[in-house]
Every structure is written in structure tokens, then in C-alpha cells.
Amino acid sequence: MANPFDSYSARDTLSAQFQEEPFNPEHYIEKLARPNVDNVILGQNGSEFDPKPLRDQLKMRLTELETQFENKTKQVQRIEEINHKKQESFKRKTKEHDQFFSVVDSQYQELDKVINFVSTKVVHLGDQLKQMDGKRRRALEAKELIDYINEAQKTGSISSSIFTDVTNIHESARVLHKITLVTQDLPEKGGKDFSRLQNVVTRITDEIEKKLVQDFKMSLHHYNDEEHLENMKRCAATLNQPCFQAYKEVVDYFIEARLKAPFYGENIFSAIKDCINETSEIVLKVFSDHDTIMPKFIKRIFKDKIWKKVRLTLKLDVFDEPEKQSSHDLEQSLDSLAELYSQTMALATDLSKYDNDISFANDIKKSIFCSYLSKYSDTEKEYLLRASEEILNQFYNSIKHEKNLNSDALQFHLKNAKTRFNQLRDNIGSTSNMLNNEPSEMPSDQLLSVNVTTSLLKIHERAVERCLLLSDQTACSSVLKEIATSLLTHFVANHLEYAIDFYTANRPSLDSRSEPVISPFLTIVGNANITYHSLDKFFNDTILPNIQNPKVQTEVRIIRQTEMKRIEEKVSAEINHSINIIINWIKVILKTKQEKEDFNSACVAQSSTRACNEVCNFLTNSVIDTFKGPVDGDNLQHVMMELGVKFHGALLDHLLQYQYSIVGALQLIQDLHRYKQTVQQLKEPFVDELFEGLNKLTQLLIVEPHKLRDIWDEGSLARIEHGFLVQFVKLRLDYRKSNIQSKLPSYSAHVKQ
């Protein structure tokens, strides 16, 4: 049977696969083992399995693999032999190169030694030639100088082209400088007369000097051109030699020319800064003494430009006689002074880099602003006085209120206003709704304005800024004290305290027979609360931190505390007075609206009594909410506590005036329930406990007589004094009829341990 693996194409294919990269042995073995599986396993006719072809095929493939292995082994050996030969060749060449490099390195070191030796000789020879050349040049120059001197001495002039050709002016100046040094050593008396020589030197010096100055000035007009700048530099350097006297002249001319430069823009300080920076660049390129010229130029520009600007802007008579000026003129002058001073000192500080003198800024300050700063504090004080008075007057005029600062006249005015208000109230009657409309004669709730506070704080805050800028360290604390005093005087004394005093003079009396109106005063309290926080913040943030003198700072604190304490005492007194007015009005309601039949009638009403309703409505609508707006924090808690306690006392005194039947006691319970709901709006637990105690007392009025002994020691009744309990029980209508006195516990049993 023919072997399917005997074909050359199959062997070639497998051999080619053996050469593939990368070579996969498993894949290759699989290819060897399973070609034409169906033919090998089943045979040609497909009926039976013949293992012989598979065995022959495996032997042939193993033989083939062995042959491939031998061939590859020989190839590897040949490659290793070739690599070994190359390695030996590279080693040999590397050794030869190393030997050659050693020879070259030694030769290079020898050459370096030779070069060093030769260079040393050359340098030495160059020094000798330089010395010889210097001597030769000096000899030639000396010969030339002698020739020039002899010619000038004999003929009275020098004909050399160096002095006649204008293009050689700098060289002629150099030679002339040496001739001048020689002529300075010539004897003035005795021997030969050298006056002709000296006259020639003087004449030529003047001619060269004039020409150099002329060239410098001409080039200065074209300083933007580098060529002209270079010419200015050469002229300045030449004129700076001792034989010439015009160097100062060209420096002054340069400064004057720069001062005539136009200063564009609205801000002259910015234009001056740009001009100085530009001038500094020119001076660096032209002159050798930049540190001398720039301070001189800066001082001149401050004197000629800024000093004139200050004099034109600020009038000295405003600061000399501030009392004769208007507040507008004073404010404008002070703001202008602060602005000019700030810009000037900022510019001086920025330009101090051109001047090493540490007193540069102080010198500028004294030379320009001394006459203004010496009178600043008085001017500021006068301005605050005028401006504050104008703010207050404008406010009072806007509300059509005439204020007289004289105390006697003020009291007379307040007394008349109160009289007219009482007459108007009597004519109107006691209708509470009509009384809620405040008379035009007493707009006390309008006399304190938050806007006035804001305006006063604004001008005083601006004054603090000017003070910190314009006052020196020693005077600053004193000026700040004056500012603080001004604010306290005009706001606290002349505005806030005036509003309180005006209300005090026009407040409702304690014996008023009409419903009191406390909203004007509480409006004042609310505005005072707002302004107080603003004032306190201003002192803590602006005034006190900037006062460096501890003594002055303590004085300002005391002044503020004294003023505010006086206001707090007045406000507290008026609040207490308002509470007393409220309590008195409640007493009037209870006295006039409470009927005796309310508590001894035979039938129970469906609601609380009329007196109770009116009192509760008055507290709810006209008192509690009115207090809660203007008064806040701990102050509100204290006021609510005071109001609740006094209301409890007044109500208790009122209830002790009546006799109570069982039905009347039930009516009282309804009233007390309404009272308790009302006082709960005060949000004071202690007051709630007081009214809860009244509820407990009413049990003594409704319980059966034989049970009084049982409730006598229960709950809160046990903490009440025995005598008061007995007094309250006596309010029962059946006290005598039921012989309740005999059913009460003895007093000794309730004495507190």
C-alpha cells in the first residue's frame, strides 16, 4: 500500500514549517502526527485500521527530525567558529588601538609642555614689547607736547591739525588736558616768562569748551537717536576733565531741558514718574555720575512741578482761618491735601531708589507740605464741627423740627410742646385709635435717624483715614481722640440724647386717663440699638486699634463708656417708666371695666369678662409686639420679665378686692386662663409659674369647705405663706356662712422650718 507521506511536497511543506519564525514545537509535532488522518487510520478502502503506515510515517518523521537536528547543530557550530574568529580579531585590533592611544597621549603631553613653555615666553615677550611700546608712545607724546608748547610759546598759536580740525575736538581736548597739566607746573616768577603759552592754552580751552557745550546742547534735542546720545556721552566725558569748567553747565542745561518736557495726562504724578524713569535711562547712557545727577533732578522736579501743583490746588488761607470757611470748602481742601500728600509720598518712596539719602522722603514732606500739616488738626476739628452740625440741621429741617441747643430755651420749648399736645388730646378725647396718630408738635419717634448716624460715621471715618495719613506718630493719637470726641458729641449728645430727652419731656404721665402710646419711644430705642452697634463697631475697628498711645486709648475708652452708660441709664429709666404707664393703664381698665357681679353672679358666662378681654387685647396689640421689635437679646428678656412680674402683682391686688361665689370663681378661672395665654407671649417661664400659682389659688375658692385642709399642703400652695392663703380664702362668699375659719389648719402647723 502506498504511503501517503512519501510525497516530496508533504516533506517540503513540513520542512518549510520547521523554518518558520517564531517556531512553535507543539504546533509542528501536531502537523507531523496528524496529516491525512482519515487515510492513515481507516486505510484506503475505509474498512479497517492499518497501523503499519502510521508506524512507517513516525519512523520517517523521527529520522527527518534527527537529520534536521544534526544540520542545525552544524550550523550553530559554524556560527560560533565565525564569532570566535571575529572576537579574536576585535581583541587584537583593540590592543593595537590602545597601544597607539598611549603613544599619542604621551606625545600630546609633551606637545602641551612645549606649548606652555612657548606661551610663557610669548607672554613675557608681549609684556616687554608693551612696556617698550608704552615708553615709546609716552616719548612720542612728550615730544608732541614739547613741540606744541614750544610753538605756542614762540608763535602764540598752535597750527597742528589736531587743534584746527573740528572733527578732532575730543583728541584736541585730550592733548590740551596734558598741556594744561604741564603748564600748571611751570614757575610763575623768575626765569623764563610763560605767559604767552598760558594765554594760548586758555584761549584754546575756551574754544574747545564752547564747541563741546554747543555739540552737547544740539545733540540733546535729538536724544531719541542713539548716535546723538553717543555724542552727548563723549562731550560729557570730555568736559568732565579738570581742565574744563563747563561740565556743571551741561548738567544744569540737561536738567532744565528735561524739566521743560511736557507732562501729558490727567495724573501729573504718573507723568512725572514716567519722565524720571526716562531721564534715568538717558543719564545712565550719557553721564558717569548718575547717582549725583538724578537726586538733583528729582528735587528740582518736586520743587518746580509738584510744589506749584500743591500751591495752586490748596489755599493756605483755608488752613490759616478754618473758622471762616464753609464745611464744603474745608472738606474739599482736606481731601485734596490727603490725595496730594498720598500721591506725593508714594512717588517719593518709589523714587527713593535714585537717592541713597534716607531722609529724602522727609525732606520732600517738609519742603512741600510743612505749612499745611502744621495746621491740619485744627482744620480737621473745625470741619467735623461744621459738617456734623450741617448734617443734624438738614435732618431736623427735613422733618420740620426746630431745635434750640440752649438748655433753658429747650426746656421752655418742650414744656410748650407738651402743653399743646395735652390740649389737643383733651379736645380729641380718649379714643385710643385717634391717640395713635402722633401730633406734629412731638414727632419724637422721628428725631433719631439711622441715616444721620450713617452720615456722621462716614465723615468721621474719612477723618480717621486723613489723620492716619497726615499726622505724625506723636500727634496721631491726640487727633484720633478729637475725632472720637466729635462723634460722641454730635451723635450721642446732640442727636441720640436729644431725642430721648425730647420724648421724656413729652411722654405720657402715670395718671393718664387714656390709652398710652409708647411706640414713639420704642422707635427711638430700636434706632438707638441699630446705631449703637454701628458706633461700637466703628470704635473697635477704626478708632481704638489706631491709637498707639496707651494713655490716650484709655481716655477714649472712658469717654465712650461714660457717654454710652448715660444713654443706657436714660433708656432704662424710660423703659421702666413705660412699663409703669402700661401697668397703670391696666389698673385703670380693671378698675373701670370690672364689675362686682362678674364674680358673684348665679350663672357662668361663656367667655372671659370684659375687663379681662380689654387688658389682654391691650397687651397683645399695643404692648408685647411693640417691645419685641426695638428691644432684643437680654434686654428684651429683662423687659418682658419686668412687665410680667408687675402685671402679675397688679392683677393679684385687683383680684383681692372682690368676693367670689362658686360660679364667680369659675368665671375667674376663665379669666386667668385668658391671662395665662396672653403672658405666654412674653416667653418667660418665671412669669408662667406666677400665673400658674394664681390658678392654684382659685382652687381655694371652689373646693368644698371640708376639703380645704386636704389641698392646703398640695403642690405650689405649700410654698405660699399661710397668712396669705387665709386672706385669699376669706374672699369666698360662704366664708362666714360655712364657718370656714374653723376648718382651716392652724397657723403653727405651717410655719416653715
KAJO-V314757 format. One record per helix or strand of 3 or more residues. SS is the DSSP state (A for helix, B for strand). FROM is the first residue (numbers start at 1). TO is the last residue. Records with the same first field share a line. If there is no record, write none. Layout:
SS->FROM-TO + FROM-TO
This chain:
A->8-18 + 25-33 + 37-42 + 51-155 + 161-164 + 166-184 + 195-220 + 226-239 + 247-259 + 268-286 + 290-313 + 316-320 + 322-324 + 327-354 + 360-373 + 376-398 + 407-428 + 432-435 + 440-442 + 444-446 + 450-470 + 473-506 + 519-546 + 550-593 + 596-598 + 610-630 + 633-655 + 662-682 + 685-702 + 705-711 + 715-719 + 722-729 + 740-743 + 747-750
